[in-house]
Amino acid sequence: MDWIHENVDAMQNEFQLWHGENKQHIEALQKEQSITDYATEFLKFEMAELEQMIKDQQNKSVL
């Protein structure tokens, strides 16, 4: 019966290890997402302006 408790303890330790590693990866992912969002903010704004210019040109062509 002792081996069952040892096995459970080992599994709990491994779970804690994986849980901690998962938390680190989540934090790293959130940091990278924030950096990416900041870096692409200007590009999204520029794309919206270009899309509006295209719509304006299309409307002029229709008239």
Secondary structure, 3 states (H helix, E strand, C coil): CHHHHHHHHHHHHHHHHHHHHHHHHHHHHHHHHHHHHHHHHHHHHHHHHHHHHHHHHHHHHHC
